[in-house]
Amino acid sequence: MVPFILGGGRNIVDWLDIMLREAGHDVERIYLPHVDSPELLFRQMAAYRWVDLASSTDLIVTFRPPAHLIPHPRKVIWFIHHIRAFYDLWNTAYAKSPDTLVHRGIRDALHAADTAALKEARAVFTNSQVVADRLRRFNDIEGEVLYPPIYRPERFRFGSLGNEIASVSRIVRHKRPGLLIDALRFTRTDVKLHLYGASDSSSHATELRRRFKDAGVDDKVTIDDRWISEEEKASVLADCLALAYVPLDEDSYGYPTLEAAHASKPTLTTTDSGGVLEFVEDGVTGLVVEPRPEALAAAMDRLFMEREATRRLGEAARARIDEMRITWPHVLDRLLA
């Protein structure tokens, strides 16, 4: 974990802890610090290798890299993503390191160490088919897809279809909130957009506010640059029109998609959103469009004008949860098998 950074990577751990305890198990939740700095990467990985849990625990479940390097005779890995800057994001605009001889050496050594540690596991699960495909491609490891549920899904409910499309996630660049703001310039209805979530930097939030003011749509966009509570999130999803979730090649369907579905609300996403597309099917559980402002605007208008159809999409999204077996009993059954 990275201190003070909240998100799905912690939720999956916290919620599994609770569900295991409710099932009668003794559980110790352990967070270890980690930063994706190339200069510190292997020192941290070596430290993880010296962690001794075998003498005190029957089973360990690891999630984010480099936790899978911890040795244990009964190690189960629920793999939620690689250190992506050295994997699928290598040589992209989101990479943190230049393509130099030194950094290529770091990348190759990381791949080798990850593969060796993953092969030690008793079982390897992934949170999506996208991540399973990456494991096969980069590490030659077969992972079983095990979709993560949310905690207390009953708190999410359908209230009404309002006029706002909600975006509930961290406000970071690869989630592309700017793309949603740009789309509003092309809408023809009174549909509005509300962004909820902590920004990765104050400058990014300032940049987004300047963006919608310059576009002349400041009356149609609201930004809540903060981490909203679970109760407030449930209230937002109950009465919004739909959820918008447009990350670039996301690792999984994302908790926002699942939370919206539990509230019987559809998700608007894009054709390049990655794991989101394992849940959102165009015209069935949501709308999937090209990652262009004009295409997103047309979809927003469609959700606003065709409310009966929007309602049916939301109902189908709720039914999809059961079809995909996204439940805690199924998760515990597989992890403890």
SEVEX-513242 format. One record per residue (C-alpha): residue number from 0; residue in one letter; x, y, z. Coordinates in nm, 3 decimals. Last residue first. Example, Ala and Ser with C-alpha at 12.3 -4.5 7.8 and 13.67 -1.06 7.14 Angstrom:
BEGIN
PT num residu      px      py      pz
PT   1      S   1.367  -0.106   0.714
PT   0      A   1.230  -0.450   0.780
# end
This chain:
BEGIN
PT num residu      px      py      pz
PT 336      A  -1.057  -2.463  -0.168
PT 335      L  -1.017  -2.161   0.058
PT 334      L  -0.994  -1.895  -0.213
PT 333      R  -1.261  -2.063  -0.429
PT 332      D  -1.531  -2.114  -0.164
PT 331      L  -1.457  -1.776  -0.010
PT 330      V  -1.516  -1.599  -0.343
PT 329      H  -1.836  -1.794  -0.418
PT 328      P  -1.978  -1.712  -0.074
PT 327      W  -1.877  -1.347  -0.126
PT 326      T  -2.083  -1.299  -0.441
PT 325      I  -2.015  -1.193  -0.800
PT 324      R  -2.159  -1.508  -0.958
PT 323      M  -2.149  -1.359  -1.312
PT 322      E  -2.522  -1.417  -1.370
PT 321      D  -2.601  -1.282  -1.024
PT 320      I  -2.431  -0.950  -1.094
PT 319      R  -2.582  -0.938  -1.445
PT 318      A  -2.932  -0.904  -1.294
PT 317      R  -2.848  -0.562  -1.150
PT 316      A  -2.709  -0.450  -1.487
PT 315      A  -3.029  -0.570  -1.655
PT 314      E  -3.235  -0.351  -1.421
PT 313      G  -3.014  -0.054  -1.500
PT 312      L  -3.046  -0.104  -1.874
PT 311      R  -3.423  -0.126  -1.835
PT 310      R  -3.431   0.208  -1.651
PT 309      T  -3.226   0.372  -1.925
PT 308      A  -3.470   0.237  -2.183
PT 307      E  -3.758   0.391  -1.992
PT 306      R  -3.562   0.711  -1.963
PT 305      E  -3.491   0.762  -2.331
PT 304      M  -3.415   1.136  -2.323
PT 303      F  -3.142   1.154  -2.058
PT 302      L  -2.972   0.822  -2.142
PT 301      R  -2.975   0.918  -2.511
PT 300      D  -2.837   1.263  -2.438
PT 299      M  -2.547   1.109  -2.245
PT 298      A  -2.486   0.863  -2.530
PT 297      A  -2.475   1.144  -2.787
PT 296      A  -2.231   1.336  -2.566
PT 295      L  -2.007   1.031  -2.527
PT 294      A  -1.986   0.993  -2.903
PT 293      E  -1.906   1.362  -2.953
PT 292      P  -1.641   1.362  -2.678
PT 291      R  -1.459   1.067  -2.834
PT 290      P  -1.366   0.740  -2.661
PT 289      E  -1.592   0.532  -2.891
PT 288      V  -1.911   0.417  -2.725
PT 287      V  -2.035   0.152  -2.482
PT 286      L  -2.377   0.204  -2.322
PT 285      G  -2.510   0.013  -2.024
PT 284      T  -2.628  -0.330  -1.911
PT 283      V  -2.782  -0.442  -2.243
PT 282      G  -2.742  -0.173  -2.511
PT 281      D  -2.364  -0.206  -2.504
PT 280      E  -2.250  -0.472  -2.261
PT 279      V  -2.094  -0.350  -1.937
PT 278      F  -1.958  -0.629  -1.717
PT 277      E  -1.651  -0.765  -1.897
PT 276      L  -1.632  -0.429  -2.074
PT 275      V  -1.515  -0.260  -1.753
PT 274      G  -1.207  -0.481  -1.776
PT 273      G  -1.055  -0.269  -2.052
PT 272      S  -1.200   0.079  -2.098
PT 271      D  -1.107   0.103  -2.468
PT 270      T  -1.460   0.078  -2.615
PT 269      T  -1.587   0.346  -2.378
PT 268      T  -1.817   0.359  -2.077
PT 267      L  -2.166   0.462  -1.968
PT 266      T  -2.282   0.247  -1.679
PT 265      P  -2.642   0.151  -1.606
PT 264      K  -2.820   0.206  -1.272
PT 263      S  -2.999  -0.065  -1.076
PT 262      A  -2.844   0.050  -0.746
PT 261      H  -2.650  -0.280  -0.730
PT 260      A  -2.545  -0.203  -1.089
PT 259      A  -2.411   0.138  -0.984
PT 258      E  -2.200  -0.026  -0.713
PT 257      L  -2.067  -0.279  -0.964
PT 256      T  -1.960  -0.013  -1.213
PT 255      P  -1.810   0.206  -0.938
PT 254      Y  -1.615  -0.098  -0.804
PT 253      G  -1.419  -0.134  -1.126
PT 252      Y  -1.493  -0.372  -1.413
PT 251      S  -1.131  -0.483  -1.389
PT 250      D  -0.775  -0.372  -1.470
PT 249      E  -0.889  -0.058  -1.654
PT 248      D  -0.776  -0.006  -2.013
PT 247      L  -0.818   0.373  -2.008
PT 246      P  -1.084   0.470  -1.758
PT 245      V  -1.430   0.585  -1.877
PT 244      Y  -1.681   0.533  -1.594
PT 243      A  -2.003   0.732  -1.623
PT 242      L  -2.282   0.619  -1.392
PT 241      A  -2.648   0.675  -1.473
PT 240      L  -2.938   0.913  -1.408
PT 239      C  -2.844   0.977  -1.046
PT 238      D  -3.088   0.918  -0.759
PT 237      A  -2.975   0.598  -0.587
PT 236      L  -2.616   0.638  -0.704
PT 235      V  -2.570   0.962  -0.511
PT 234      S  -2.734   0.824  -0.195
PT 233      A  -2.516   0.512  -0.198
PT 232      K  -2.208   0.731  -0.243
PT 231      E  -2.313   0.947   0.050
PT 230      E  -2.339   0.640   0.273
PT 229      E  -2.002   0.504   0.155
PT 228      S  -1.840   0.836   0.239
PT 227      I  -1.703   1.070  -0.025
PT 226      W  -1.328   1.111  -0.081
PT 225      R  -1.287   1.469  -0.195
PT 224      D  -1.274   1.689  -0.506
PT 223      D  -1.649   1.729  -0.547
PT 222      I  -1.662   1.859  -0.904
PT 221      T  -1.984   1.992  -1.060
PT 220      V  -2.044   2.025  -1.434
PT 219      K  -2.343   2.163  -1.629
PT 218      D  -2.330   2.532  -1.537
PT 217      D  -1.953   2.533  -1.598
PT 216      V  -2.020   2.428  -1.958
PT 215      G  -1.856   2.720  -2.141
PT 214      A  -1.562   2.512  -2.265
PT 213      D  -1.317   2.751  -2.096
PT 212      K  -1.507   2.705  -1.770
PT 211      F  -1.505   2.328  -1.817
PT 210      R  -1.129   2.318  -1.865
PT 209      R  -1.046   2.568  -1.593
PT 208      R  -1.219   2.342  -1.343
PT 207      L  -1.030   2.042  -1.482
PT 206      E  -0.694   2.220  -1.453
PT 205      T  -0.767   2.322  -1.095
PT 204      A  -0.845   1.960  -1.008
PT 203      H  -0.522   1.850  -1.172
PT 202      S  -0.321   2.120  -0.992
PT 201      S  -0.459   2.008  -0.656
PT 200      S  -0.316   1.662  -0.720
PT 199      D  -0.434   1.302  -0.752
PT 198      S  -0.791   1.423  -0.712
PT 197      A  -1.024   1.277  -0.452
PT 196      G  -1.360   1.164  -0.582
PT 195      Y  -1.702   1.271  -0.705
PT 194      L  -1.756   1.419  -1.051
PT 193      H  -2.110   1.540  -1.127
PT 192      L  -2.224   1.573  -1.489
PT 191      K  -2.544   1.731  -1.618
PT 190      V  -2.804   1.644  -1.884
PT 189      D  -3.005   1.945  -2.000
PT 188      T  -3.017   1.816  -2.357
PT 187      R  -2.817   1.883  -2.675
PT 186      T  -2.477   1.758  -2.556
PT 185      F  -2.169   1.854  -2.760
PT 184      R  -1.981   2.071  -2.511
PT 183      L  -2.070   1.817  -2.241
PT 182      A  -1.834   1.566  -2.402
PT 181      D  -1.528   1.774  -2.310
PT 180      I  -1.613   1.729  -1.941
PT 179      L  -1.641   1.353  -1.986
PT 178      L  -1.303   1.338  -2.161
PT 177      G  -1.150   1.550  -1.886
PT 176      P  -1.253   1.289  -1.630
PT 175      R  -1.013   1.049  -1.800
PT 174      K  -0.970   0.767  -1.542
PT 173      H  -0.606   0.762  -1.661
PT 172      R  -0.569   1.122  -1.547
PT 171      V  -0.683   1.085  -1.189
PT 170      I  -1.003   1.190  -1.016
PT 169      R  -1.048   0.886  -0.793
PT 168      S  -1.386   0.733  -0.858
PT 167      V  -1.757   0.818  -0.863
PT 166      S  -1.868   0.973  -1.193
PT 165      A  -2.236   1.060  -1.176
PT 164      I  -2.466   1.147  -1.466
PT 163      E  -2.709   1.406  -1.339
PT 162      N  -3.070   1.462  -1.447
PT 161      G  -3.234   1.230  -1.195
PT 160      L  -3.368   0.880  -1.241
PT 159      S  -3.510   0.780  -0.905
PT 158      G  -3.439   0.583  -0.589
PT 157      F  -3.275   0.250  -0.677
PT 156      R  -3.083   0.096  -0.392
PT 155      F  -2.727   0.045  -0.266
PT 154      R  -2.703  -0.041   0.103
PT 153      E  -2.783  -0.403   0.015
PT 152      P  -2.437  -0.438  -0.137
PT 151      R  -2.288  -0.478   0.210
PT 150      Y  -1.926  -0.508   0.098
PT 149      I  -1.857  -0.522  -0.274
PT 148      P  -1.789  -0.831  -0.481
PT 147      P  -1.450  -0.917  -0.638
PT 146      Y  -1.465  -1.122  -0.962
PT 145      L  -1.258  -1.440  -0.949
PT 144      V  -1.097  -1.510  -1.286
PT 143      E  -0.867  -1.812  -1.265
PT 142      G  -0.506  -1.732  -1.349
PT 141      E  -0.283  -1.917  -1.595
PT 140      I   0.078  -1.799  -1.576
PT 139      D   0.303  -1.746  -1.881
PT 138      N   0.440  -1.435  -1.711
PT 137      F   0.383  -1.153  -1.963
PT 136      R   0.104  -1.281  -2.187
PT 135      R  -0.061  -1.525  -1.949
PT 134      L  -0.055  -1.279  -1.661
PT 133      R  -0.181  -1.004  -1.892
PT 132      D  -0.472  -1.223  -2.007
PT 131      A  -0.567  -1.297  -1.646
PT 130      V  -0.557  -0.922  -1.576
PT 129      V  -0.801  -0.853  -1.860
PT 128      Q  -1.013  -1.153  -1.758
PT 127      S  -1.075  -0.981  -1.427
PT 126      N  -0.995  -0.984  -1.054
PT 125      T  -0.734  -1.254  -1.091
PT 124      F  -0.680  -1.585  -0.913
PT 123      V  -0.358  -1.780  -0.868
PT 122      A  -0.351  -2.101  -0.666
PT 121      R  -0.097  -2.283  -0.450
PT 120      A   0.149  -2.011  -0.534
PT 119      E   0.518  -2.070  -0.600
PT 118      K   0.474  -2.001  -0.973
PT 117      L   0.375  -1.644  -0.893
PT 116      A   0.706  -1.587  -0.715
PT 115      A   0.914  -1.706  -1.013
PT 114      T   0.706  -1.507  -1.261
PT 113      D   0.732  -1.189  -1.055
PT 112      A   1.111  -1.221  -1.025
PT 111      A   1.154  -1.275  -1.400
PT 110      H   0.924  -0.987  -1.495
PT 109      L   1.102  -0.757  -1.250
PT 108      A   1.441  -0.850  -1.394
PT 107      D   1.316  -0.770  -1.744
PT 106      R   1.173  -0.433  -1.643
PT 105      I   1.482  -0.332  -1.444
PT 104      G   1.704  -0.421  -1.741
PT 103      R   1.477  -0.223  -1.973
PT 102      H   1.514   0.064  -1.729
PT 101      V   1.893   0.056  -1.751
PT 100      L   1.904   0.018  -2.131
PT  99      T   1.665   0.310  -2.171
PT  98      D   1.294   0.326  -2.254
PT  97      P   1.212   0.610  -2.017
PT  96      S   1.043   0.540  -1.683
PT  95      K   0.704   0.648  -1.543
PT  94      A   0.491   0.502  -1.820
PT  93      Y   0.148   0.663  -1.865
PT  92      A   0.219   0.812  -2.210
PT  91      T   0.305   0.461  -2.328
PT  90      N   0.638   0.281  -2.365
PT  89      W   0.560   0.035  -2.085
PT  88      L   0.197   0.062  -1.979
PT  87      D   0.131  -0.311  -2.025
PT  86      Y   0.422  -0.417  -1.805
PT  85      F   0.689  -0.202  -1.641
PT  84      A   0.456   0.093  -1.572
PT  83      R   0.191  -0.163  -1.480
PT  82      I   0.337  -0.284  -1.154
PT  81      H   0.108  -0.576  -1.217
PT  80      H  -0.261  -0.582  -1.131
PT  79      I  -0.531  -0.735  -0.907
PT  78      F  -0.378  -1.074  -0.834
PT  77      W  -0.568  -1.280  -0.580
PT  76      I  -0.268  -1.497  -0.490
PT  75      V  -0.297  -1.798  -0.261
PT  74      K   0.011  -1.899  -0.065
PT  73      R   0.001  -2.225   0.126
PT  72      P   0.372  -2.312   0.164
PT  71      H   0.454  -1.944   0.226
PT  70      P   0.712  -1.702   0.083
PT  69      I   0.628  -1.332   0.046
PT  68      L   0.702  -1.243  -0.318
PT  67      H   0.327  -1.220  -0.391
PT  66      A   0.318  -0.900  -0.187
PT  65      P   0.513  -0.717  -0.460
PT  64      P   0.268  -0.648  -0.609
PT  63      R  -0.095  -0.611  -0.499
PT  62      F  -0.311  -0.892  -0.367
PT  61      T  -0.178  -1.166  -0.139
PT  60      V  -0.376  -1.434   0.044
PT  59      I  -0.190  -1.623   0.315
PT  58      L  -0.276  -1.962   0.464
PT  57      D  -0.210  -2.157   0.782
PT  56      T  -0.040  -1.868   0.963
PT  55      S   0.225  -1.828   1.234
PT  54      S   0.544  -2.003   1.120
PT  53      A   0.478  -1.944   0.750
PT  52      L   0.442  -1.568   0.792
PT  51      D   0.809  -1.480   0.770
PT  50      V   0.884  -1.163   0.572
PT  49      W   1.232  -1.193   0.418
PT  48      R   1.108  -1.192   0.058
PT  47      Y   0.915  -0.872   0.124
PT  46      A   1.243  -0.701   0.207
PT  45      A   1.397  -0.824  -0.120
PT  44      M   1.104  -0.676  -0.312
PT  43      Q   1.152  -0.344  -0.136
PT  42      R   1.521  -0.334  -0.226
PT  41      F   1.429  -0.438  -0.579
PT  40      L   1.193  -0.147  -0.640
PT  39      L   1.383   0.133  -0.472
PT  38      E   1.553   0.293  -0.773
PT  37      P   1.266   0.206  -1.007
PT  36      S   1.017   0.384  -0.776
PT  35      D   0.679   0.211  -0.762
PT  34      V   0.629   0.279  -0.391
PT  33      H   0.549   0.014  -0.130
PT  32      P   0.435   0.002   0.230
PT  31      L   0.314  -0.325   0.386
PT  30      Y  -0.045  -0.372   0.501
PT  29      I  -0.129  -0.684   0.701
PT  28      R  -0.478  -0.802   0.792
PT  27      E  -0.471  -1.083   1.044
PT  26      V  -0.762  -1.324   1.025
PT  25      D  -0.904  -1.595   1.250
PT  24      H  -1.179  -1.770   1.052
PT  23      G  -1.546  -1.810   1.147
PT  22      A  -1.724  -1.720   0.821
PT  21      E  -1.789  -1.371   0.959
PT  20      R  -1.414  -1.337   1.005
PT  19      L  -1.354  -1.435   0.642
PT  18      M  -1.615  -1.181   0.526
PT  17      I  -1.459  -0.897   0.726
PT  16      D  -1.105  -0.964   0.603
PT  15      L  -1.231  -0.999   0.245
PT  14      W  -1.384  -0.652   0.279
PT  13      D  -1.065  -0.488   0.401
PT  12      V  -0.848  -0.650   0.135
PT  11      I  -1.077  -0.576  -0.162
PT  10      N  -1.131  -0.226  -0.029
PT   9      R  -0.761  -0.151  -0.012
PT   8      G  -0.683  -0.196  -0.381
PT   7      G  -1.020  -0.040  -0.465
PT   6      G  -0.914   0.301  -0.341
PT   5      L  -0.737   0.501  -0.074
PT   4      I  -0.392   0.658  -0.087
PT   3      F  -0.288   0.788   0.257
PT   2      P   0.022   0.566   0.275
PT   1      V   0.091   0.365  -0.042
PT   0      M   0.000   0.000   0.000
# end
